[in-house]
Amino acid sequence: MVKYWLMKSELNVYPWDKLVADGTTHWDGVRNYQARNFMRDKMKLGDLVLFYHS
């Protein structure tokens, strides 16, 4: 089953254009332990993500 995730980044840290150019990325620097655990344990290849800047 496909899951849907909401991801955010600071514009000056990792902008949308850079993600598009890179295609994929390693997401690090997550300060919230619950969010980090979801990313590590629950996110799977093929899941869909809504990406936004705060």
N, CA and C of each residue as an Amber inpcrd file, in Angstrom:
protein
   162
   0.8320000  -1.1710000   0.0000000   0.0000000   0.0000000   0.0000000
   0.8900000   1.2530000   0.0000000   0.5990000   2.1780000  -0.8780000
   1.3500000   3.4300000  -0.9680000   0.9600000   4.3280000   0.2000000
   1.9570000   4.9310000   0.8170000   1.7080000   5.9020000   1.8830000
   2.0050000   7.2980000   1.3440000   1.4620000   8.2900000   2.0010000
   1.6620000   9.6870000   1.6290000   2.3500000  10.3930000   2.7880000
   3.3830000  11.1780000   2.4730000   4.1730000  11.8560000   3.4910000
   4.2280000  13.3460000   3.1920000   4.3220000  14.1440000   4.2530000
   4.4910000  15.5840000   4.1470000   5.9000000  15.9120000   4.6170000
   6.7010000  16.5040000   3.7410000   8.0900000  16.8400000   4.0630000
   8.2730000  18.3370000   3.8870000   9.0500000  18.9460000   4.7790000
   9.3260000  20.3630000   4.6310000  10.8130000  20.6130000   4.7530000
  11.2320000  21.7120000   4.1580000  12.6240000  22.1160000   4.2260000
  12.6850000  23.6310000   4.2510000  13.7220000  24.1470000   4.8560000
  13.9620000  25.5850000   4.7930000  14.4960000  25.8900000   3.3950000
  14.0050000  26.9540000   2.8020000  14.3840000  27.3150000   1.4330000
  15.8950000  27.4830000   1.2890000  16.5410000  28.0510000   2.2950000
  17.9810000  28.2920000   2.1950000  18.8120000  27.0410000   2.4940000
  18.1760000  25.9700000   2.9700000  18.9000000  24.7350000   3.2890000
  18.8480000  23.7510000   2.1190000  17.6600000  23.4900000   1.6080000
  17.5150000  22.5530000   0.4820000  16.3000000  22.9460000  -0.3460000
  16.5030000  23.7680000  -1.3670000  15.3710000  24.2500000  -2.1770000
  14.8230000  23.1740000  -3.1140000  13.5910000  23.3640000  -3.5080000
  12.8850000  22.4510000  -4.4110000  13.6700000  22.2340000  -5.7000000
  14.2010000  23.3070000  -6.2760000  14.9520000  23.1920000  -7.5330000
  16.1400000  22.2450000  -7.3970000  16.7950000  22.2550000  -6.2470000
  17.9310000  21.3510000  -6.0250000  17.4520000  19.9010000  -5.9420000
  16.3200000  19.6670000  -5.2800000  15.7670000  18.3110000  -5.2070000
  15.4170000  17.7990000  -6.5980000  14.8100000  18.6420000  -7.4140000
  14.4580000  18.2440000  -8.7830000  15.7260000  17.9100000  -9.5670000
  16.7450000  18.7420000  -9.4390000  18.0020000  18.5030000 -10.1590000
  18.6840000  17.2210000  -9.6730000  18.6490000  16.9790000  -8.3640000
  19.2960000  15.7880000  -7.7960000  18.5140000  14.5090000  -8.0920000
  17.2010000  14.6080000  -8.1630000  16.3670000  13.4300000  -8.3950000
  16.0390000  12.6870000  -7.1110000  17.0410000  12.3710000  -6.3180000
  16.8560000  11.7560000  -4.9990000  17.8550000  12.4090000  -4.0510000
  17.6500000  12.2090000  -2.7720000  18.5820000  12.7840000  -1.8000000
  18.5610000  11.9970000  -0.5070000  19.5810000  12.1760000   0.2740000
  19.6400000  11.6500000   1.6410000  19.1460000  12.7590000   2.5520000
  18.1200000  12.4970000   3.3240000  17.5140000  13.5180000   4.1830000
  18.1200000  13.3880000   5.5710000  18.9190000  14.3790000   5.9800000
  19.5320000  14.3260000   7.3070000  19.2610000  15.6220000   8.0610000
  19.6980000  15.6950000   9.2790000  19.4870000  16.8880000  10.0840000
  18.0920000  16.9980000  10.6660000  17.3540000  15.8900000  10.7110000
  15.9990000  15.9060000  11.2670000  16.1130000  15.9640000  12.7880000
  15.5610000  17.0140000  13.3860000  15.6910000  17.2170000  14.8320000
  14.5950000  16.5240000  15.6300000  13.4690000  16.2590000  15.0130000
  12.3500000  15.6340000  15.7120000  12.5190000  14.1160000  15.6600000
  12.6130000  13.4940000  16.8330000  12.8750000  12.0520000  16.8860000
  11.7620000  11.2280000  16.2520000  10.5070000  11.6090000  16.4810000
   9.4000000  10.8510000  15.9010000   9.4350000  10.9390000  14.3800000
   9.6920000  12.1230000  13.8500000   9.7850000  12.2870000  12.3950000
  10.9420000  11.4620000  11.8380000  12.0840000  11.5140000  12.5130000
  13.2420000  10.7320000  12.0670000  12.9310000   9.2430000  12.0430000
  12.2440000   8.7600000  13.0830000  11.9080000   7.3340000  13.1510000
  10.9310000   6.9340000  12.0540000   9.9470000   7.7800000  11.7630000
   9.0270000   7.4870000  10.6590000   9.7950000   7.4060000   9.3430000
  10.6920000   8.3620000   9.1130000  11.4650000   8.3510000   7.8660000
  12.3300000   7.1000000   7.7720000  12.9420000   6.7330000   8.8660000
  13.8440000   5.5730000   8.8800000  13.0930000   4.2570000   8.7750000
  11.9730000   4.1400000   9.5000000  11.3170000   2.8450000   9.6510000
  10.0960000   2.6380000   8.7630000   9.4190000   3.6970000   8.3800000
   8.1290000   3.5620000   7.7020000   8.1360000   3.9740000   6.2360000
   8.9880000   4.9340000   5.8580000   8.9950000   5.3690000   4.4560000
   9.5940000   4.2850000   3.5730000   8.9450000   4.0480000   2.4550000
   9.3920000   3.0150000   1.5190000   9.4660000   3.5880000   0.1100000
  10.2780000   2.9840000  -0.7070000  10.3740000   3.3460000  -2.1110000
   8.9930000   3.2280000  -2.7470000   8.5730000   4.2500000  -3.4490000
   7.2630000   4.2500000  -4.0830000   6.2250000   5.0530000  -3.3190000
   6.5030000   5.3790000  -2.0390000   5.5990000   6.2510000  -1.2940000
   5.6190000   7.6390000  -1.9320000   4.5460000   8.3790000  -1.7640000
   4.4260000   9.7080000  -2.3600000   4.6470000  10.7820000  -1.3040000
   5.2330000  11.9120000  -1.7340000   5.6000000  12.9790000  -0.8070000
   5.1060000  14.3170000  -1.3240000   4.5310000  15.1070000  -0.4240000
   4.2450000  16.5120000  -0.6950000   5.3610000  17.2950000  -0.0250000
   6.1170000  18.0450000  -0.8120000   7.2940000  18.7730000  -0.3360000
   6.9690000  20.2520000  -0.2950000   7.2850000  20.9130000   0.8190000
   7.0540000  22.3550000   0.8880000   8.1450000  23.0490000   1.6940000
   8.2560000  24.3600000   1.4770000   9.2000000  25.1900000   2.2320000
   8.4580000  25.9130000   3.3330000   9.1270000  26.0920000   4.4600000
   8.5210000  26.8490000   5.5560000   9.2440000  28.1670000   5.7370000
